[in-house]
């Protein structure tokens, strides 16, 4: 969301991660722009799109946190979803035109048997109504033009798939999955295996990696706090390093901190394990992400702007 034409707006540098409870009806980008406006932030980006019909955890990175957003994009996620059995739609969700209807003649035991078949590594074909590109054009744009193109299956992992409830028509499920999983496709595939078809009727993202819905804030809460001053909003921000908790931390001494920030490599010794590391100064200030190569040489991967 840009400032009104004819009016200048002075954005500020603010760094951190906001856990937004995205409301129903907003796209992820619309939610992002509203948050950016409320924070008066110079730079912002979200980590993992949610459709307008979906709610739940949408991590929003502000300022320097945008440098590390890719590590949240690739994170595991959990969802609660409603699957309307007996109806298939053009888009795979409740917004699409109903294409077919069928009687729902299944019981809880049959459903649990089918759900168990999806747990583990599976191949999933992305839906046409997705942001993936084909020859430079978004698939959902082609779908709205009435076109369908062949999509290669992707290997994903379903860590957990449990039935929360079934009222004879709507199946509520809890899903823990890897990046790249399309829940609408999962709902459709479950419907196919049950022999009655299905579409996604509701969706809520309950967590992204260790970020849980219980810690997320609503847009209404943000608006109320913004009216009290930006410092009240800043209090909600998680540190930039919260996006990288899965990586071990290295506490550097003053000389090594300077070397890393100036692009020089550091020898940790051959016993050091290879991999990514969170780097901190002697004072505990997060410097960025480093990578230890085989042999123990540490180099910068992505650094914070510590000169600000």
C-alpha positions as CSV (number, residue, x, y, z in Angstrom):
1,X,0.0,0.0,0.0
2,X,1.6,3.2,-1.1
3,X,1.2,6.7,0.3
4,X,-1.5,8.9,-1.2
5,X,-0.5,10.7,-4.4
6,X,0.7,14.2,-3.7
7,X,1.7,13.4,-0.1
8,X,5.2,12.5,0.9
9,X,5.7,9.8,3.5
10,X,8.9,9.2,5.4
11,X,9.4,5.5,6.0
12,X,11.6,4.3,8.9
13,X,14.1,1.5,9.3
14,X,12.6,-1.2,11.6
15,X,13.9,-4.7,11.9
16,X,12.2,-7.8,13.2
17,X,9.6,-10.5,12.6
18,X,5.9,-10.0,13.2
19,X,3.6,-13.1,13.6
20,X,0.4,-12.0,12.0
21,X,-2.9,-13.9,12.3
22,X,-4.0,-13.2,8.8
23,X,-7.7,-12.5,8.6
24,X,-10.1,-14.0,6.2
25,X,-10.6,-12.3,2.9
26,X,-7.2,-10.6,2.5
27,X,-4.4,-11.9,0.2
28,X,-1.0,-12.3,1.8
29,X,0.2,-9.3,-0.1
30,X,-2.7,-7.1,1.0
31,X,-2.0,-8.1,4.6
32,X,1.7,-7.4,4.2
33,X,1.0,-3.9,2.8
34,X,-1.3,-3.1,5.7
35,X,1.3,-4.2,8.2
36,X,4.0,-2.2,6.5
37,X,1.8,0.9,6.6
38,X,1.0,0.4,10.2
39,X,4.7,0.1,11.1
40,X,5.7,2.8,8.6
41,X,8.4,0.4,7.6
42,X,10.8,1.0,4.7
43,X,11.1,-2.6,3.8
44,X,8.8,-5.7,4.4
45,X,8.1,-9.1,3.0
46,X,6.0,-12.1,4.0
47,X,7.1,-15.8,4.4
48,X,4.7,-18.2,2.6
49,X,1.5,-17.1,0.9
50,X,-2.0,-17.8,2.3
51,X,-5.0,-17.6,0.0
52,X,-7.7,-15.0,0.9
53,X,-10.0,-17.8,2.2
54,X,-7.2,-19.0,4.6
55,X,-6.4,-17.5,8.0
56,X,-3.6,-18.1,10.5
57,X,0.1,-17.6,11.0
58,X,1.8,-15.4,8.4
59,X,5.3,-14.4,9.4
60,X,6.1,-10.9,8.2
61,X,9.7,-9.8,8.0
62,X,10.6,-6.1,8.4
63,X,13.8,-4.4,7.4
64,X,16.9,-6.6,7.8
65,X,14.7,-9.7,8.5
66,X,13.8,-9.8,4.8
67,X,17.4,-11.0,4.1
68,X,16.5,-14.3,5.9
69,X,12.9,-14.8,4.9
70,X,13.8,-17.7,2.6
71,X,14.6,-19.9,5.6
72,X,11.0,-19.5,6.8
73,X,9.6,-20.0,3.3
74,X,11.2,-23.5,3.4
75,X,9.9,-24.3,6.9
76,X,7.6,-27.1,7.9
77,X,4.0,-26.0,8.6
78,X,0.8,-27.2,10.2
79,X,-2.8,-26.6,9.2
80,X,-6.3,-27.3,10.2
81,X,-8.5,-27.8,7.1
82,X,-12.1,-28.4,6.3
83,X,-12.8,-30.8,3.3
84,X,-16.3,-30.7,1.8
85,X,-16.8,-34.2,0.7
86,X,-19.1,-35.0,-2.3
87,X,-18.3,-31.9,-4.2
88,X,-15.5,-31.0,-6.6
89,X,-14.9,-27.5,-7.8
90,X,-12.9,-25.8,-10.6
91,X,-10.5,-24.2,-8.2
92,X,-10.3,-27.0,-5.6
93,X,-11.7,-24.7,-2.9
94,X,-15.0,-23.1,-1.9
95,X,-14.5,-20.2,-4.3
96,X,-14.7,-22.3,-7.5
97,X,-17.6,-23.4,-9.5
98,X,-19.0,-26.8,-8.5
99,X,-18.1,-29.3,-11.2
100,X,-19.5,-32.6,-9.8
101,X,-21.5,-33.8,-6.9
102,X,-21.6,-37.4,-5.5
103,X,-23.2,-39.1,-2.5
104,X,-21.0,-39.3,0.6
105,X,-21.1,-42.9,1.7
106,X,-18.1,-43.3,4.0
107,X,-17.6,-43.7,7.7
108,X,-14.9,-42.6,10.1
109,X,-13.0,-45.9,9.9
110,X,-12.8,-45.7,6.1
111,X,-11.6,-42.1,6.3
112,X,-8.9,-42.9,8.8
113,X,-7.7,-45.7,6.6
114,X,-7.4,-43.4,3.6
115,X,-5.7,-40.6,5.6
116,X,-3.0,-43.1,6.7
117,X,-2.1,-43.7,3.0
118,X,-1.0,-40.1,2.6
119,X,1.4,-40.0,5.6
120,X,5.1,-40.0,4.6
121,X,6.8,-39.0,1.4
122,X,4.3,-38.7,-1.5
123,X,4.1,-37.1,-5.0
124,X,1.7,-34.2,-5.4
125,X,0.7,-32.4,-8.6
126,X,0.4,-28.7,-7.9
127,X,-3.0,-27.2,-8.6
128,X,-3.7,-25.0,-11.6
129,X,-4.9,-22.3,-9.2
130,X,-1.4,-21.6,-7.8
131,X,1.3,-19.0,-8.2
132,X,3.7,-21.3,-9.9
133,X,4.8,-20.2,-13.4
134,X,4.5,-21.8,-16.8
135,X,6.4,-20.1,-19.6
136,X,6.5,-16.9,-17.6
137,X,2.8,-16.8,-16.6
138,X,1.2,-17.7,-13.3
139,X,-0.8,-20.9,-13.4
140,X,-3.8,-19.2,-11.8
141,X,-3.9,-16.7,-14.6
142,X,-4.0,-19.5,-17.2
143,X,-6.7,-21.3,-15.1
144,X,-8.8,-18.1,-15.2
145,X,-8.5,-18.1,-19.0
146,X,-9.9,-21.6,-19.0
147,X,-6.5,-23.2,-19.8
148,X,-4.9,-26.2,-18.2
149,X,-1.2,-27.2,-18.6
150,X,0.7,-30.3,-17.5
151,X,2.4,-29.9,-14.2
152,X,5.1,-32.1,-12.9
153,X,4.5,-33.9,-9.6
154,X,6.6,-32.7,-6.6
155,X,7.9,-34.9,-3.7
156,X,6.5,-33.6,-0.4
157,X,6.2,-35.0,3.1
158,X,3.1,-35.3,5.2
159,X,4.4,-35.8,8.7
160,X,1.0,-36.1,10.3
161,X,-2.6,-36.3,9.1
162,X,-5.4,-36.7,11.6
163,X,-9.1,-36.5,11.5
164,X,-10.5,-33.9,13.9
165,X,-14.1,-34.5,13.1
166,X,-16.6,-35.7,10.5
167,X,-20.3,-34.7,10.3
168,X,-21.2,-36.8,7.3
169,X,-20.4,-34.0,4.9
170,X,-17.4,-32.0,6.1
171,X,-14.2,-33.7,7.1
172,X,-11.9,-31.6,9.5
173,X,-8.3,-32.6,9.4
174,X,-5.0,-31.6,11.1
175,X,-2.0,-31.6,8.8
176,X,1.8,-31.3,9.5
177,X,3.7,-31.1,6.2
178,X,6.8,-30.0,4.4
179,X,7.3,-26.9,2.3
180,X,5.6,-27.0,-1.1
181,X,2.5,-28.9,0.1
182,X,-0.9,-27.7,-1.3
183,X,-3.6,-28.4,1.1
184,X,-6.3,-27.9,-1.5
185,X,-4.7,-30.6,-3.6
186,X,-4.5,-32.9,-0.5
187,X,-8.2,-32.3,0.0
188,X,-9.0,-33.2,-3.6
189,X,-6.8,-36.3,-3.5
190,X,-8.5,-37.5,-0.2
191,X,-11.9,-37.1,-1.9
192,X,-10.7,-39.1,-4.9
193,X,-9.5,-42.0,-2.7
194,X,-12.8,-41.9,-0.8
195,X,-14.7,-42.2,-4.1
196,X,-16.9,-39.1,-3.6
197,X,-14.6,-36.2,-4.5
198,X,-13.9,-33.2,-2.3
199,X,-12.8,-29.6,-2.2
200,X,-11.2,-27.4,0.5
201,X,-13.9,-25.5,2.4
202,X,-11.7,-23.8,5.1
203,X,-8.1,-23.5,6.0
204,X,-6.1,-22.2,8.9
205,X,-2.3,-22.3,9.3
206,X,-1.6,-23.1,12.9
207,X,2.2,-22.9,12.8
208,X,5.3,-22.2,10.7
209,X,8.3,-24.1,12.1
210,X,8.3,-23.1,15.8
211,X,6.1,-20.0,15.3
212,X,2.6,-20.9,16.7
213,X,-0.8,-19.3,16.3
214,X,-1.0,-18.6,20.0
215,X,1.7,-16.0,19.6
216,X,0.2,-14.4,16.5
217,X,-1.5,-11.0,16.6
218,X,-4.6,-9.8,14.7
219,X,-4.8,-6.8,12.4
220,X,-7.3,-5.3,14.9
221,X,-4.8,-5.6,17.7
222,X,-2.1,-3.9,15.5
223,X,-4.4,-1.1,14.6
224,X,-5.3,-0.5,18.3
225,X,-1.6,-0.5,19.3
226,X,-0.6,1.8,16.5
227,X,-3.0,4.4,17.8
228,X,-0.9,4.4,21.0
229,X,2.4,4.9,19.3
230,X,4.9,3.0,17.1
231,X,6.9,1.8,20.2
232,X,3.9,-0.3,21.2
233,X,4.0,-2.0,17.8
234,X,7.8,-2.5,17.9
235,X,7.4,-4.4,21.2
236,X,5.6,-7.2,19.3
237,X,8.5,-7.8,17.0
238,X,10.6,-10.9,17.3
239,X,14.4,-10.6,16.7
240,X,15.7,-11.2,13.2
241,X,17.6,-14.3,14.5
242,X,14.2,-15.9,15.4
243,X,14.0,-17.0,11.8
244,X,17.2,-19.0,12.2
245,X,16.8,-20.8,15.5
246,X,17.3,-24.2,13.7
247,X,21.0,-23.3,13.2
248,X,23.6,-23.5,16.0
249,X,25.1,-20.3,17.4
250,X,28.7,-19.2,17.3
251,X,29.7,-16.5,19.7
252,X,32.6,-14.7,18.0
253,X,35.3,-12.6,19.8
254,X,35.8,-9.0,18.8
255,X,38.5,-9.6,16.3
256,X,36.6,-12.4,14.5
257,X,33.4,-10.3,14.5
258,X,35.3,-7.6,12.7
259,X,36.8,-10.0,10.2
260,X,33.5,-11.6,9.3
261,X,31.8,-8.2,8.9
262,X,34.6,-7.2,6.6
263,X,34.3,-10.3,4.4
264,X,37.3,-12.3,5.8
265,X,37.2,-16.0,6.6
266,X,37.9,-17.4,10.0
267,X,39.7,-20.7,10.7
268,X,37.8,-22.7,13.3
269,X,39.8,-25.9,13.0
270,X,39.2,-29.2,11.3
271,X,37.1,-30.5,14.1
272,X,34.3,-28.0,13.5
273,X,31.2,-29.5,11.9
274,X,30.2,-28.1,8.5
275,X,26.9,-26.3,8.1
276,X,25.1,-23.0,8.7
277,X,25.6,-21.0,11.9
278,X,24.1,-18.0,13.6
279,X,26.8,-15.5,14.3
280,X,26.9,-13.3,17.3
281,X,29.3,-10.6,18.6
282,X,30.8,-10.8,22.1
283,X,27.9,-8.6,23.3
284,X,25.4,-11.1,21.9
285,X,24.4,-8.9,18.9
286,X,23.2,-11.0,16.0
287,X,25.6,-10.4,13.0
288,X,24.0,-12.7,10.5
289,X,24.4,-16.2,9.1
290,X,27.7,-17.9,8.4
291,X,28.7,-21.2,6.9
292,X,31.4,-23.6,8.1
293,X,33.0,-25.5,5.2
294,X,34.5,-29.0,5.5
295,X,37.9,-28.4,7.2
296,X,36.6,-25.7,9.6
297,X,36.7,-22.5,7.6
298,X,33.9,-20.0,8.5
299,X,32.7,-17.5,6.0
300,X,29.8,-15.1,5.9
301,X,26.6,-16.3,4.2
302,X,24.3,-13.3,4.9
303,X,25.0,-10.4,7.2
304,X,23.0,-7.8,9.0
305,X,23.6,-4.2,8.2
306,X,25.4,-3.3,11.4
307,X,26.5,0.1,10.1
308,X,23.0,1.6,10.6
